[in-house]
């Protein structure tokens, strides 16, 4: 499903693209593997590079060394054109939502399906149903700026699961939610996990982790410090 | 798989990033210039063709000492040459210019009263031919026999010079067209790059959701094609009355009376060469193609920086 083998990452100074010739290494020798259908918390202090690890997982960067295999594809060596289909099988909930401000809630959630070329009739049914499920059926035509932080987050969550991804990643997904909404979100993640989606949730919220115990990947100073998953094969 | 995305779904926000004001306006101005250059091309070609046809069927014969007796018979040299010319097959008419006509011809160079100058002026005969390709060698030998020193001048040299001039003007028009196309491509590339930088975040989000380079470049290209083709159509429409006015002014030079050119609308529209009517609609099509290719190239190059 996914496998890290001595993966290292350094950023180019200008930002987006990983380049071995520039910038200090932010992730060092990350090695672990997860089977399909796993659920893992990702925890670590601020600045431990949880987000960088997630960026590798949602293919915003490629490793600068080591080998990373995602959904059966070695993304270290795969040609660039092989990555878009892979990205479509990965759902991401960003800490800052990353919604498109000029699109309505409906169009934001429909976007991954339209990129994947799904028929519009199916899109209409699926998106309306999911937005109703996250409690936004009255806000289909509302733009993100007119929604509260919690509502925007629910739109972002709906967008991440609308394609029924094989891998679901979330970066502090409960940050803007009250306890009730956070619980509802966890139900959704668990439901996705139950139908076979691999789920990794980065969080600081220890109370949430205690209420929903699951194996945890601990990261510190750019290294994987521990994993209490039964067969993650992690190397400190 | 065929995408059924609703038309007008603007996920990248390009309606604002590639606005429908500046770019179409610039392309319209460029198209206006391109239409003028094209009209120049076709106009020059038509004039060159017309002059060539006219000059191919005429000759000028100069007879020095026209009133002296000819080599044979009792005629003057002028009369002998005229007689010989009119009896030559292929000659439609031979007309000796009168003193007045000669004076008119020389006035620009010698001023009024050229005939009073003590310069021996040859008689000049304007010859019209029925055949555009006469054999001049034997004719000039025979004329030289009856009146030695007679010069036969066809207009080849002038035609050659006019042809060079026409070709140069056409080359200039082609160069102007190329230049305009290049500037249009640059303007579209600059607008596209500006759009890329203002919509960078949206592009990264859409890219992160699994959009291919073709998908993103396609959105930009569709927008650029629409704006460029629309601007060019407006530019071509604005150029049309100007071209019609120019065609009307040029009509006398290609042998059509100016008045006939524009009394009714069909007449006015008919004044433009058919080739120009075919070429004008090509301007929006070409502008659209330039917009499409330029935007595709610029966006795909830019996207290579993303993983």
Boltz contact constraints between the chains, C-beta under 6 A:
constraints:
  - contact:
      token1: [A, 62]
      token2: [B, 307]
      max_distance: 6.0
  - contact:
      token1: [A, 84]
      token2: [B, 210]
      max_distance: 6.0
  - contact:
      token1: [A, 84]
      token2: [B, 212]
      max_distance: 6.0
  - contact:
      token1: [A, 87]
      token2: [B, 210]
      max_distance: 6.0
  - contact:
      token1: [A, 88]
      token2: [B, 210]
      max_distance: 6.0
  - contact:
      token1: [A, 98]
      token2: [B, 205]
      max_distance: 6.0
  - contact:
      token1: [A, 100]
      token2: [B, 202]
      max_distance: 6.0
  - contact:
      token1: [A, 102]
      token2: [B, 13]
      max_distance: 6.0
  - contact:
      token1: [A, 111]
      token2: [B, 11]
      max_distance: 6.0
  - contact:
      token1: [A, 112]
      token2: [B, 209]
      max_distance: 6.0
  - contact:
      token1: [A, 114]
      token2: [B, 5]
      max_distance: 6.0
  - contact:
      token1: [A, 115]
      token2: [B, 209]
      max_distance: 6.0
  - contact:
      token1: [A, 115]
      token2: [B, 210]
      max_distance: 6.0
  - contact:
      token1: [A, 115]
      token2: [B, 211]
      max_distance: 6.0
  - contact:
      token1: [A, 117]
      token2: [B, 1]
      max_distance: 6.0
  - contact:
      token1: [A, 117]
      token2: [B, 3]
      max_distance: 6.0
  - contact:
      token1: [A, 119]
      token2: [B, 4]
      max_distance: 6.0
  - contact:
      token1: [A, 120]
      token2: [B, 4]
      max_distance: 6.0
